[in-house]
Amino acid sequence: MNIAIIIYYILINIITFILYHVDKDKAQKHAWRIPEKVLFLMAFFGGAPGALGGMELFHHKTRKAYFWILNILALTIHVVLMYWLLFRSPLNL
């Protein structure tokens, strides 16, 4: 079960990071954008490190305080959740 959790977090973060890159590219081209709620949902489903990395690397959404706040909140939630799932869960075999 631990390996599945780790693989999930790796994949969700890669996908979230790519979404930030795609959204930045679309913004520069004045094209269709990825809705902000999709970016937030990806962070809350575990992609907060990818979101924060994408924000920094692509300089995307960095002026919006609520993006920082919600992504850091999501990161905090998932650090606690991952710790519990990997080390404290009664399902940890």
VMD Tcl script that draws the C-alpha trace (Angstrom):
set ca {
  {0.00 0.00 0.00}
  {2.85 2.44 0.77}
  {4.22 2.24 -2.76}
  {0.78 3.01 -4.22}
  {0.54 6.15 -2.06}
  {3.98 7.31 -3.13}
  {3.25 6.65 -6.82}
  {-0.04 8.55 -6.50}
  {1.68 11.60 -4.99}
  {4.39 11.58 -7.64}
  {1.87 11.39 -10.48}
  {-0.52 14.02 -9.10}
  {2.37 16.43 -8.62}
  {3.74 15.89 -12.12}
  {0.27 16.46 -13.58}
  {-0.30 19.59 -11.45}
  {3.10 21.00 -12.40}
  {2.32 20.44 -16.10}
  {-1.09 22.11 -15.69}
  {0.57 25.24 -14.31}
  {2.93 25.28 -17.28}
  {0.06 24.82 -19.76}
  {-2.01 27.53 -18.06}
  {0.90 29.99 -18.12}
  {1.50 29.24 -21.80}
  {-2.19 29.74 -22.57}
  {-2.22 33.01 -20.60}
  {0.68 34.37 -22.63}
  {-1.12 33.45 -25.86}
  {-4.46 34.86 -24.67}
  {-6.02 31.46 -25.25}
  {-8.43 29.24 -23.32}
  {-7.31 28.90 -19.69}
  {-7.46 26.15 -17.12}
  {-10.07 27.19 -14.53}
  {-8.61 28.24 -11.18}
  {-10.83 25.75 -9.37}
  {-9.15 22.93 -11.32}
  {-5.73 24.18 -10.20}
  {-6.96 24.35 -6.59}
  {-8.54 20.89 -6.74}
  {-5.31 19.40 -8.03}
  {-3.48 20.94 -5.08}
  {-6.03 19.61 -2.60}
  {-5.89 16.14 -4.16}
  {-2.18 16.06 -3.33}
  {-0.53 18.19 -6.00}
  {0.39 21.16 -3.80}
  {4.18 20.69 -4.17}
  {3.74 20.57 -7.94}
  {1.52 23.66 -7.80}
  {4.01 25.62 -5.71}
  {6.85 24.49 -7.94}
  {4.91 25.51 -11.04}
  {4.08 28.87 -9.52}
  {7.73 29.57 -8.81}
  {9.31 28.15 -11.96}
  {6.81 29.60 -14.41}
  {6.12 32.80 -12.40}
  {2.45 31.96 -12.64}
  {-0.21 33.14 -10.17}
  {2.54 34.39 -7.84}
  {0.86 37.77 -7.27}
  {-2.37 36.19 -6.09}
  {-2.16 35.77 -2.32}
  {-5.03 33.28 -2.24}
  {-3.05 30.92 -4.47}
  {-0.17 30.95 -1.99}
  {-2.48 30.53 0.99}
  {-4.56 27.70 -0.47}
  {-1.58 25.82 -1.90}
  {0.35 26.04 1.38}
  {-2.78 24.93 3.26}
  {-3.15 21.97 0.88}
  {0.53 21.13 1.29}
  {0.21 21.17 5.08}
  {-2.84 18.91 4.98}
  {-1.09 16.42 2.73}
  {2.15 16.36 4.70}
  {0.13 15.39 7.79}
  {-1.98 12.93 5.80}
  {1.03 11.31 4.14}
  {2.81 10.97 7.49}
  {-0.25 9.32 8.98}
  {-0.79 7.00 6.00}
  {2.84 5.91 5.79}
  {3.78 5.71 9.45}
  {0.76 5.76 11.75}
  {-2.09 4.16 9.88}
  {-3.45 0.90 11.31}
  {-3.52 -0.26 7.68}
  {0.26 0.10 7.46}
  {1.41 -3.46 6.93}
}
mol new
graphics top color blue
foreach p $ca { graphics top sphere $p radius 0.5 }
foreach p [lrange $ca 0 end-1] q [lrange $ca 1 end] { graphics top cylinder $p $q radius 0.2 }
display resetview
